[in-house]
Amino acid sequence: MAEFDGHASALVGDVDCTAAGKPLCDSNGVRGFPTIKYGDPNNLEDYKGGRDFDALSQFAKENLKPVCSPSNIDICDATQKAEIEKFQAMSADELTAAIAGKDKEGVDAEALFKSEVEKLQKTYEQLQKDKETTLEEIKKSGLGIMKAVKAAGAAGKDEV
């Protein structure tokens, strides 16, 4: 935080999500600690990089800068400006409904992911069980004795 203290366009801070900062954390989807978020205060994203000072500092230097938004329209390209204008033309109710729809898509994607991972886990567990059963059956079929006989030379009589 000290490295970015007084920075013109970047803020690095911390929030105690167990005390007065709880509403802020709740509104930004903070579920575990520590959580690092970055970006536009109205659209924070999860940080997934390294947690040591050098990694955090490098990330901050490369990413904590003004981004295209309605309050920074001058740094947007033509496509971004058109998208902002399209959303600004929507009524508050339309915008709320559109946001809710996109949020639901995200929730649905997470639910699908979780469901499919659970299926994969069950498949993995069944495959592991099947493999162990097969290996046990192979062991019981006399493989050990076959190897012992071969090692003793009885099976190798035909070998030159």
C-alpha positions in Angstrom: 0.0 0.0 0.0 2.8 2.4 0.8 4.3 2.0 -2.7 1.0 3.4 -4.2 0.2 5.9 -1.5 -0.9 9.1 -3.2 -0.9 7.6 -6.7 -3.0 9.6 -9.1 -5.1 6.8 -10.5 -4.4 3.7 -8.4 -5.5 2.7 -4.9 -4.1 -0.2 -3.0 -6.0 -0.8 0.2 -7.3 -3.4 2.6 -10.7 -4.1 4.1 -11.5 -5.9 7.3 -14.4 -8.1 6.1 -15.3 -9.2 9.6 -16.0 -5.7 10.9 -17.1 -2.4 9.3 -16.0 -3.6 5.8 -18.4 -6.5 5.8 -21.1 -4.9 3.6 -18.4 -3.9 1.0 -17.0 -7.4 1.0 -20.5 -8.9 0.7 -21.4 -6.6 -2.2 -18.1 -7.7 -4.0 -18.5 -11.4 -3.6 -15.7 -11.9 -1.1 -16.2 -15.4 0.4 -12.8 -16.3 1.7 -9.8 -14.6 3.2 -7.5 -13.3 2.0 -9.2 -12.3 -1.2 -7.5 -9.9 -3.6 -9.6 -7.9 -6.1 -8.7 -5.3 -8.6 -10.2 -3.1 -11.3 -13.0 -0.6 -11.6 -14.6 -0.2 -8.1 -18.0 -1.0 -9.7 -16.7 -4.1 -11.3 -13.9 -5.7 -9.3 -12.2 -8.8 -10.6 -10.5 -11.6 -8.7 -6.7 -11.5 -8.7 -5.2 -14.9 -9.3 -1.5 -14.2 -9.4 1.3 -14.7 -7.0 1.0 -13.5 -3.4 4.6 -12.3 -2.7 5.5 -8.7 -2.8 7.4 -8.8 -6.2 4.4 -10.5 -8.0 1.9 -8.1 -6.5 4.0 -5.1 -7.2 4.6 -6.1 -10.8 0.9 -6.8 -11.3 -0.1 -3.5 -9.8 2.4 -1.6 -12.0 1.1 -3.3 -15.1 -2.7 -3.3 -14.3 -3.6 -0.6 -11.9 -4.3 2.2 -14.3 -7.4 4.0 -15.6 -9.7 1.7 -17.6 -12.4 2.4 -20.1 -15.6 3.2 -18.3 -18.4 5.8 -18.4 -16.2 8.1 -16.2 -13.2 7.6 -18.4 -14.8 7.6 -21.8 -11.8 9.5 -23.3 -9.6 6.4 -23.0 -12.1 4.0 -24.7 -11.9 2.9 -28.3 -14.8 3.2 -30.7 -16.2 -0.2 -30.0 -16.1 0.4 -26.2 -17.7 3.8 -26.6 -20.5 2.3 -28.7 -21.2 -0.3 -26.1 -21.2 2.2 -23.2 -23.6 4.4 -25.3 -25.9 1.4 -25.9 -26.1 0.7 -22.2 -26.6 4.3 -21.3 -29.6 4.4 -23.7 -31.3 1.6 -21.7 -33.8 2.4 -19.0 -32.8 1.6 -15.4 -35.1 -1.4 -15.4 -33.7 -2.7 -18.7 -30.2 -2.3 -17.5 -31.0 -4.0 -14.2 -32.7 -6.9 -16.1 -29.6 -7.2 -18.4 -27.2 -7.2 -15.5 -29.4 -9.9 -13.7 -29.4 -12.0 -16.9 -25.6 -11.9 -17.2 -25.2 -12.6 -13.5 -27.4 -15.6 -13.9 -25.3 -16.8 -16.8 -22.3 -16.6 -14.5 -24.1 -18.5 -11.7 -25.3 -21.1 -14.2 -21.7 -21.5 -15.6 -20.4 -22.1 -12.0 -23.2 -24.6 -11.3 -22.5 -26.5 -14.5 -18.8 -26.6 -13.7 -19.4 -27.9 -10.2 -21.9 -30.5 -11.5 -19.5 -31.7 -14.2 -16.6 -31.8 -11.8 -18.7 -33.9 -9.4 -19.4 -36.3 -12.3 -15.7 -36.5 -13.1 -14.9 -37.2 -9.5 -17.4 -40.1 -9.4 -16.0 -41.4 -12.7 -12.5 -41.2 -11.3 -13.4 -42.9 -8.1 -15.2 -45.7 -10.0 -12.2 -46.1 -12.4 -9.8 -46.2 -9.4 -12.0 -48.9 -7.7 -12.2 -50.9 -11.0 -8.4 -50.7 -11.4 -7.8 -51.9 -7.8 -10.2 -54.8 -8.3 -8.6 -55.8 -11.6 -5.1 -55.7 -10.1 -6.3 -57.8 -7.1 -7.8 -60.3 -9.5 -4.6 -60.5 -11.5 -2.6 -61.0 -8.3 -5.0 -63.8 -7.2 -4.8 -65.5 -10.6 -1.3 -66.8 -9.9 0.9 -64.0 -11.3 3.1 -64.1 -8.3 3.6 -67.8 -8.5 4.3 -67.5 -12.3 7.0 -65.0 -11.7 8.5 -67.1 -8.9 8.5 -70.2 -11.1 10.2 -68.3 -14.0 12.7 -66.8 -11.6 13.5 -70.3 -10.3 14.2 -71.4 -13.9 11.5 -73.9 -14.3 9.6 -71.9 -16.9 12.9 -71.0 -18.7 13.8 -74.5 -19.8 13.1 -73.7 -23.5 15.2 -70.4 -23.4 18.6 -70.4 -25.0 
